[in-house]
Structure formats: C-alpha cells, structure tokens
Amino acid sequence: MLHLRAKVLILILMSGSITFAQDESSKSSNKTPGSEKQVPFRLGIHASPNFSYIATDDASADGSVKMKFGFGLITEFNFAKNYSFSTGLEYVLRGGETTVDVKPADWTPPSSNGRVKSDYTSGFIQIPLMLKLRTRPFGYYTYFVDLGGSVNIRASEKHSFTPAPADENKSYVEWIGGLFSIGLGGEYDLGGQTSLLLGLYYNHSLFDNLKAGAPGDNLHSYHFDYVNLKIGVLF
C-alpha cells in the first residue's frame, strides 16, 4: 500500500512538472521579439564608410567627394523607455579635394593660372554626444533617430597641392573642432540584448577646419563634412 501511494505521489509530481514546463515553453514561444526588459547600459562596435567633402562659402571653389572610412566603440545609457544617451570613441578619416583661387603673393611658388588644387585626408579622434530616440519594436525591428554632435581632435594629417608649396610639411588643418550630426536607422534583434545596427548619418563641421595659410581666401570657411553609413553590433 505504501509503495502504491509513493508511486501515485511520484506520478502526480511528474505530471505537475511536465505541465509547468509546457506552460513555460508556451510563454517563451509566444514572446514578442525585442520585448525583453531594457537594460540600462549597452556596448557595441561599428564600422563607418563615408563620403567626405569640403563644404565652403567660397564661390570660386570646385570640389569633389572622396570615399573614406571610420570605426569605433559605441556606449548607450538608457535613461527612459525608448530614450538613451549615446557616446563612445571613434576614429574617422575626413577631408576632400578642392580647387580654389589663390593670390600670387599668398602661394609660393605662384600658380600659373592663379588656382591651387588641394587634397586633404585627416584622421580625427571623435567623441560623439548623441540623444537616441527609438520606436517600439515591430517584430524583430526597432527604428531610431540619433541627434547631437561630437568633439573632434586631429590625430593625423595628409595633404597634397598642385602646384606644391615650398614647405609641404607645414600643417594646414586645425587640431580641434566639433560636428553637428543627425542620423536615421534601425536595429535587428538577434535575441537577448544583442542587435545589428544600421544607420545613415549627416555630419556638418561647426568650425573652419583649415588654418590661415591654406590655399584659399582666409575670409572664407572650409568645413570637412561627410555622410556616413554606420554598421555595427550592440550587446
């Protein structure tokens, strides 16, 4: 009799365990993608190919767009539902090509046609300061707007001129600057807190990036602007 009661008790416990497991499995399978509880902090990495150019108010300038590259670290601090402060550290190559009118006294040796062609490639260490606004999840997808800017410190500088100046080793790019940035993009949920990131950003330099003495009239400004595609992973 004791053995029979023990067997019945074991069967009841096993039945309850199976029912509980099935119920939990059903809940898990019905969970909406991206519905996990938002964590206060996320870390990620990104690569950013960009189209860089020199924006100027100099009507005599002719320029062209150059393909360049950047990469970096992303940190996100979620301070409210669907809102976060985003920063990090990145290295971005910026610059472009431009041809401008130059007075003979301002360039040695003087240009035969009074114009100098310049090609700049400068590497900047950038600290972004962005406000990120996200939508609710749509299946596996969440969309966002990034708005803010960054502080920039020049880490490298390459340039070439036609005709070449007497002192080609002189620095022509300012060592510090700032950007205004705005971006649109989306995230694809990979499970847990991991997601793929894809965004398109416009970045406008807030200050003149060329020093006095660079080709061009010093009364004009020359900004290293760029449009970049950000591809990354957030954890």
C-alpha positions in Angstrom: 0.0 0.0 0.0 2.9 2.3 0.9 4.6 1.6 -2.4 1.3 2.3 -4.3 0.9 5.7 -2.5 4.6 6.5 -3.3 4.0 5.7 -6.9 0.9 7.8 -7.1 2.7 10.7 -5.5 5.6 10.4 -7.9 3.2 10.4 -10.9 1.4 13.5 -9.6 4.7 15.3 -9.1 5.9 14.3 -12.6 2.6 15.4 -14.1 2.8 18.8 -12.4 6.4 19.2 -13.6 5.6 18.4 -17.2 2.6 20.8 -17.1 4.7 23.6 -15.7 7.5 23.0 -18.3 4.9 23.0 -21.1 3.4 26.2 -19.8 6.8 28.0 -19.6 7.7 26.7 -23.1 4.4 28.1 -24.5 5.0 31.5 -22.8 8.6 31.6 -24.3 7.4 30.7 -27.8 4.7 33.4 -27.7 7.1 36.2 -26.5 7.3 39.1 -29.0 10.8 39.6 -30.5 12.5 42.6 -28.9 10.2 42.5 -25.9 12.9 41.7 -23.3 13.3 44.2 -20.5 15.5 47.1 -21.5 18.9 47.1 -19.8 20.4 50.4 -18.5 23.7 50.1 -20.5 24.8 48.6 -23.8 28.1 48.4 -25.5 28.9 47.9 -29.2 31.3 48.4 -32.1 30.8 49.8 -35.5 32.4 50.4 -38.9 31.6 53.5 -40.9 32.4 54.0 -44.6 31.8 57.7 -45.5 31.6 60.1 -48.4 33.7 63.1 -47.3 33.8 66.6 -49.0 34.8 70.2 -48.3 31.9 72.5 -47.8 32.7 76.2 -48.4 31.2 79.6 -49.0 34.0 80.3 -51.5 32.2 80.8 -54.8 35.5 80.2 -56.7 36.0 76.7 -55.2 35.4 73.5 -57.1 35.5 70.2 -55.2 34.8 66.5 -55.3 33.7 63.8 -52.9 36.2 61.3 -51.5 35.4 57.8 -50.1 36.9 57.4 -46.6 36.4 55.2 -43.6 35.9 55.2 -39.8 35.4 52.8 -36.9 34.8 52.9 -33.2 33.2 51.9 -29.9 29.5 52.6 -29.0 28.2 53.1 -25.5 24.5 53.6 -24.8 22.9 54.7 -21.5 19.2 54.0 -21.4 17.6 56.6 -19.1 14.0 56.0 -20.1 11.9 53.7 -22.2 12.9 54.3 -25.9 15.3 57.1 -24.9 19.1 56.8 -24.5 22.3 58.9 -24.3 24.8 57.6 -26.8 28.6 58.3 -26.7 31.8 56.3 -27.4 35.1 56.8 -29.1 35.8 56.6 -32.9 38.5 57.3 -35.4 37.3 58.8 -38.7 39.1 59.8 -41.8 37.8 63.1 -43.2 38.7 65.6 -45.9 38.2 66.1 -49.6 39.5 67.7 -52.7 39.1 71.3 -53.7 40.5 73.8 -56.2 40.4 77.5 -55.3 41.7 80.9 -56.5 44.9 82.0 -54.8 46.6 85.4 -55.0 50.3 85.1 -56.2 51.5 86.7 -53.0 49.8 84.0 -50.9 51.4 81.0 -52.5 55.0 80.1 -53.2 55.7 79.2 -56.0 52.7 81.0 -57.6 50.3 79.1 -59.7 50.4 79.7 -63.5 46.6 80.0 -63.7 46.0 81.5 -60.2 44.4 78.4 -58.8 45.7 75.7 -56.4 44.3 72.1 -56.2 44.3 70.7 -52.7 43.6 67.2 -51.5 43.2 66.6 -47.7 42.9 63.4 -45.7 42.9 63.9 -41.9 42.2 61.4 -39.2 40.1 62.6 -36.3 39.5 61.0 -32.9 35.9 61.8 -32.2 33.7 61.6 -29.0 30.1 61.6 -30.0 27.4 63.0 -27.7 24.0 61.9 -29.1 20.4 61.6 -28.0 18.8 58.4 -29.4 15.0 58.1 -29.8 13.7 54.6 -30.6 10.3 53.4 -31.7 8.6 50.4 -30.1 9.7 47.0 -31.6 8.0 46.0 -34.9 8.7 42.2 -34.8 12.4 41.9 -34.9 13.0 45.6 -35.9 13.3 48.8 -34.0 13.8 52.2 -35.7 15.6 55.2 -34.3 16.7 58.8 -34.7 20.1 60.0 -33.5 20.6 63.7 -32.9 23.6 65.5 -31.4 27.2 66.1 -32.3 30.8 65.3 -31.4 34.1 66.8 -30.2 37.0 66.1 -32.7 40.8 66.1 -32.2 43.0 65.8 -35.2 45.3 62.7 -34.9 46.8 62.6 -38.4 47.1 64.8 -41.4 48.0 64.2 -45.1 47.7 66.7 -47.9 48.9 67.4 -51.4 48.9 70.5 -53.5 49.2 71.4 -57.2 51.5 73.3 -57.5 53.3 72.2 -54.4 54.3 74.8 -51.8 57.8 75.5 -50.7 57.0 73.9 -47.3 55.0 70.8 -47.8 55.5 69.6 -44.2 53.5 72.6 -42.8 50.2 71.8 -41.0 47.1 73.2 -42.7 44.3 71.5 -40.7 43.1 72.8 -37.3 43.8 70.4 -34.4 40.4 70.6 -32.7 36.8 71.0 -33.9 33.2 70.0 -33.5 30.4 68.4 -35.5 26.6 68.5 -35.7 25.2 65.1 -36.6 21.8 63.6 -37.3 21.1 60.0 -38.3 18.3 57.6 -39.1 18.5 53.9 -38.8 17.2 50.6 -37.4 18.2 47.7 -35.2 17.5 44.0 -35.9 17.0 41.9 -32.8 19.3 38.8 -32.6 18.0 37.7 -29.2 18.6 38.8 -25.7 20.1 42.3 -25.8 22.2 41.7 -28.9 21.2 43.5 -32.1 22.5 44.5 -35.5 22.7 48.3 -36.1 22.4 50.1 -39.5 22.2 53.9 -39.8 22.7 56.7 -42.2 24.2 60.0 -40.8 24.8 63.5 -42.0 27.7 65.3 -40.2 28.5 69.1 -40.5 31.6 70.7 -39.1 30.7 73.6 -36.9 34.1 75.3 -37.3 36.5 76.1 -40.1 38.8 73.1 -40.5 41.6 74.9 -42.4 44.2 77.2 -40.8 45.2 80.6 -42.2 47.8 80.0 -44.9 45.9 77.1 -46.5 45.0 77.7 -50.2 42.0 80.0 -50.5 40.9 83.3 -49.2 41.1 83.5 -45.4 37.7 85.4 -45.4 36.0 82.1 -46.4 35.4 78.9 -44.4 36.2 75.4 -45.4 34.5 72.6 -43.5 35.3 68.8 -43.6 31.7 67.5 -43.8 30.7 63.9 -44.5 27.8 61.4 -44.9 28.4 58.0 -43.4 26.8 54.6 -43.2 27.2 53.1 -39.7 27.2 49.3 -39.5 27.6 47.8 -36.0 26.6 45.3 -33.3 25.2 46.2 -29.9 25.4 43.9 -26.9 
